Every structure is written in C-alpha cells, then in structure tokens.
Amino acid sequence: MAQCFARSVRLGGQARSGVFLERFRQKKKVSLKKEVKGSGKEFVREALILAGGPIEARTPEEQEHDRAMVKEYHFETTKRTHARQADESTRLKMKMAAIEALPGQLRDLALVDDWTEFPPMDIFTDTPPIPGFTREKKY
C-alpha cells in the first residue's frame, strides 16, 4: 500500500493525492500533525514520511539545476506548441485562400464537409502474421 500510495502522490495532482492521503490515514490510523499546505514538494515529502519511503537530501545547487532544467523544458515545449499552432493557422489560411480562388460551383462543393470513414488501418508488427489467426475473440 505504501509504495502504491507514494507512486500516486508523485503522479497525481494535489486533489487526487489528497483522496489517497485520506484513505491512507483511515487504513493506517495515522494523522498528520499539521495539515499540509503550500507547494506540492511539502505534500510529497509528508506523504513519503508517512509511507516510510526514502527522502533524498538535495543540495541548493542540485535544486537550482533542477529548476533550470524544468524551466528549459517548459520553454522548449511552449516553443514547439506555438510553432505547431502557427503552422496549423498558416495551413488553414492557405486552405481558405485556395477555396476562395475556386470558381463558384467548385467552391460550394469544397466547403461541404466530407464525413466518409477512412479504411481500417493494418496493425504493424515486427513479425509476419500467423496463418489462420483471426483477431475476433471466440467465446
């Protein structure tokens, strides 16, 4: 239970983790001396103490390095997201300009949404398919 709890605290959000913490308190009959408020780091630290997990001592240099890495990661992902959104916007503008350049009857046909289904995709595998094997389950 303790490992499962610590994993959920590290992966989940504050609200979801709070539910796990409450369940953990009820099962182990343990209460915190003070209510955990503030940053998520304090919450995770308290949860690991309750769960008996290891707590690593971090130097200020390591903490600053981690902050810099998180900041750089956030900057890069934001840059990629903005570039992707700009590409999508450009493509939509080009599409609308191309549609507007069409003659009247073709323009009307081009503006109609096409909802036909795509053909089913094959599943790519590393090995060739097994002869006689079907994907359908037989009960």
C-alpha positions as a Markdown table, in Angstrom:
| # | Residue | x | y | z |
|---|---|---|---|---|
| 1 | Met | 0.0 | 0.0 | 0.0 |
| 2 | Ala | 2.8 | 2.4 | 0.9 |
| 3 | Gln | 4.5 | 2.0 | -2.5 |
| 4 | Cys | 1.3 | 2.4 | -4.3 |
| 5 | Phe | 0.4 | 5.5 | -2.3 |
| 6 | Ala | 3.8 | 7.1 | -2.8 |
| 7 | Arg | 3.5 | 6.4 | -6.6 |
| 8 | Ser | 0.1 | 8.0 | -6.7 |
| 9 | Val | 1.3 | 11.1 | -4.8 |
| 10 | Arg | 4.2 | 11.5 | -7.3 |
| 11 | Leu | 2.0 | 11.0 | -10.4 |
| 12 | Gly | -1.3 | 12.5 | -9.3 |
| 13 | Gly | -2.5 | 16.1 | -8.8 |
| 14 | Gln | -3.0 | 17.7 | -5.4 |
| 15 | Ala | -6.7 | 17.0 | -5.2 |
| 16 | Arg | -6.4 | 13.3 | -6.3 |
| 17 | Ser | -3.5 | 12.8 | -4.0 |
| 18 | Gly | -5.5 | 14.2 | -1.1 |
| 19 | Val | -8.1 | 11.5 | -1.6 |
| 20 | Phe | -5.3 | 8.9 | -1.4 |
| 21 | Leu | -3.8 | 10.5 | 1.7 |
| 22 | Glu | -7.2 | 10.4 | 3.4 |
| 23 | Arg | -7.6 | 6.7 | 2.5 |
| 24 | Phe | -4.1 | 6.1 | 3.8 |
| 25 | Arg | -4.8 | 7.8 | 7.1 |
| 26 | Gln | -8.0 | 5.8 | 7.6 |
| 27 | Lys | -6.3 | 2.4 | 6.8 |
| 28 | Lys | -3.2 | 3.1 | 8.9 |
| 29 | Lys | -4.9 | 5.1 | 11.6 |
| 30 | Val | -2.2 | 7.8 | 11.2 |
| 31 | Ser | -2.9 | 11.5 | 11.3 |
| 32 | Leu | -0.6 | 14.3 | 10.3 |
| 33 | Lys | 0.5 | 16.7 | 13.0 |
| 34 | Lys | -0.3 | 19.7 | 10.8 |
| 35 | Glu | -2.4 | 20.0 | 7.6 |
| 36 | Val | -0.1 | 20.0 | 4.5 |
| 37 | Lys | -0.5 | 23.3 | 2.7 |
| 38 | Gly | 1.7 | 25.1 | 0.2 |
| 39 | Ser | 3.8 | 23.6 | -2.5 |
| 40 | Gly | 3.5 | 20.1 | -3.8 |
| 41 | Lys | 7.0 | 19.3 | -2.6 |
| 42 | Glu | 5.9 | 19.6 | 1.0 |
| 43 | Phe | 2.9 | 17.4 | 0.3 |
| 44 | Val | 5.1 | 14.7 | -1.4 |
| 45 | Arg | 7.6 | 14.9 | 1.5 |
| 46 | Glu | 4.9 | 14.4 | 4.1 |
| 47 | Ala | 3.4 | 11.5 | 2.1 |
| 48 | Leu | 6.8 | 9.8 | 1.8 |
| 49 | Ile | 7.4 | 10.2 | 5.5 |
| 50 | Leu | 4.0 | 8.5 | 6.2 |
| 51 | Ala | 4.7 | 5.8 | 3.7 |
| 52 | Gly | 8.2 | 5.1 | 5.0 |
| 53 | Gly | 9.8 | 5.9 | 1.7 |
| 54 | Pro | 13.3 | 7.3 | 1.1 |
| 55 | Ile | 13.8 | 11.0 | 1.3 |
| 56 | Glu | 16.8 | 12.4 | -0.6 |
| 57 | Ala | 18.7 | 15.3 | 0.7 |
| 58 | Arg | 19.2 | 17.8 | -2.1 |
| 59 | Thr | 21.9 | 20.5 | -2.1 |
| 60 | Pro | 20.9 | 24.0 | -3.2 |
| 61 | Glu | 23.0 | 23.6 | -6.3 |
| 62 | Glu | 21.1 | 20.5 | -7.3 |
| 63 | Gln | 17.8 | 22.2 | -6.6 |
| 64 | Glu | 18.8 | 25.2 | -8.7 |
| 65 | His | 19.9 | 22.8 | -11.5 |
| 66 | Asp | 16.6 | 21.0 | -11.4 |
| 67 | Arg | 14.7 | 24.4 | -11.5 |
| 68 | Ala | 16.8 | 25.4 | -14.5 |
| 69 | Met | 16.1 | 22.1 | -16.3 |
| 70 | Val | 12.3 | 22.4 | -15.6 |
| 71 | Lys | 12.4 | 26.0 | -16.9 |
| 72 | Glu | 14.2 | 25.0 | -20.1 |
| 73 | Tyr | 11.9 | 22.0 | -20.7 |
| 74 | His | 8.9 | 24.3 | -20.2 |
| 75 | Phe | 10.4 | 26.9 | -22.6 |
| 76 | Glu | 11.1 | 24.2 | -25.3 |
| 77 | Thr | 7.7 | 22.6 | -25.1 |
| 78 | Thr | 6.0 | 26.0 | -25.2 |
| 79 | Lys | 8.1 | 27.0 | -28.3 |
| 80 | Arg | 7.1 | 23.7 | -30.0 |
| 81 | Thr | 3.5 | 24.2 | -29.2 |
| 82 | His | 3.4 | 27.7 | -30.5 |
| 83 | Ala | 5.3 | 26.7 | -33.7 |
| 84 | Arg | 2.7 | 23.9 | -34.3 |
| 85 | Gln | -0.2 | 26.2 | -33.7 |
| 86 | Ala | 1.3 | 28.8 | -36.1 |
| 87 | Asp | 1.8 | 26.0 | -38.8 |
| 88 | Glu | -1.9 | 24.9 | -38.3 |
| 89 | Ser | -3.0 | 28.5 | -38.6 |
| 90 | Thr | -1.0 | 29.1 | -41.8 |
| 91 | Arg | -2.4 | 25.9 | -43.3 |
| 92 | Leu | -5.9 | 26.9 | -42.6 |
| 93 | Lys | -5.4 | 30.3 | -44.1 |
| 94 | Met | -3.8 | 28.8 | -47.2 |
| 95 | Lys | -6.7 | 26.3 | -47.5 |
| 96 | Met | -9.3 | 29.1 | -47.2 |
| 97 | Ala | -7.4 | 31.2 | -49.8 |
| 98 | Ala | -7.3 | 28.2 | -52.2 |
| 99 | Ile | -11.0 | 27.6 | -51.7 |
| 100 | Glu | -11.8 | 31.3 | -52.4 |
| 101 | Ala | -9.8 | 31.1 | -55.6 |
| 102 | Leu | -12.0 | 28.3 | -57.0 |
| 103 | Pro | -15.0 | 29.0 | -59.3 |
| 104 | Gly | -18.4 | 29.4 | -57.7 |
| 105 | Gln | -19.7 | 25.8 | -58.2 |
| 106 | Leu | -16.4 | 24.2 | -57.1 |
| 107 | Arg | -16.2 | 26.5 | -54.1 |
| 108 | Asp | -19.6 | 25.3 | -52.9 |
| 109 | Leu | -18.5 | 21.7 | -53.3 |
| 110 | Ala | -15.2 | 22.3 | -51.5 |
| 111 | Leu | -17.0 | 23.9 | -48.5 |
| 112 | Val | -19.1 | 20.8 | -47.9 |
| 113 | Asp | -17.6 | 18.7 | -45.1 |
| 114 | Asp | -16.6 | 15.1 | -46.1 |
| 115 | Trp | -17.5 | 12.7 | -43.3 |
| 116 | Thr | -16.7 | 9.4 | -45.1 |
| 117 | Glu | -14.9 | 6.9 | -43.0 |
| 118 | Phe | -11.2 | 6.1 | -43.5 |
| 119 | Pro | -10.4 | 2.5 | -44.4 |
| 120 | Pro | -9.3 | 0.5 | -41.3 |
| 121 | Met | -5.5 | 0.6 | -40.7 |
| 122 | Asp | -3.4 | -2.5 | -40.6 |
| 123 | Ile | -1.6 | -3.2 | -37.3 |
| 124 | Phe | 2.1 | -3.0 | -37.8 |
| 125 | Thr | 4.1 | -5.8 | -36.2 |
| 126 | Asp | 7.7 | -6.9 | -36.1 |
| 127 | Thr | 6.8 | -10.4 | -37.3 |
| 128 | Pro | 4.7 | -11.6 | -40.2 |
| 129 | Pro | 1.1 | -12.5 | -39.4 |
| 130 | Ile | 0.3 | -16.1 | -38.2 |
| 131 | Pro | -1.6 | -18.1 | -40.8 |
| 132 | Gly | -5.1 | -18.9 | -39.7 |
| 133 | Phe | -5.1 | -16.4 | -36.8 |
| 134 | Thr | -8.1 | -14.1 | -36.5 |
| 135 | Arg | -8.5 | -11.0 | -34.4 |
| 136 | Glu | -12.0 | -11.8 | -33.3 |
| 137 | Lys | -12.4 | -13.4 | -30.0 |
| 138 | Lys | -14.3 | -16.7 | -29.9 |
| 139 | Tyr | -16.1 | -17.4 | -26.7 |
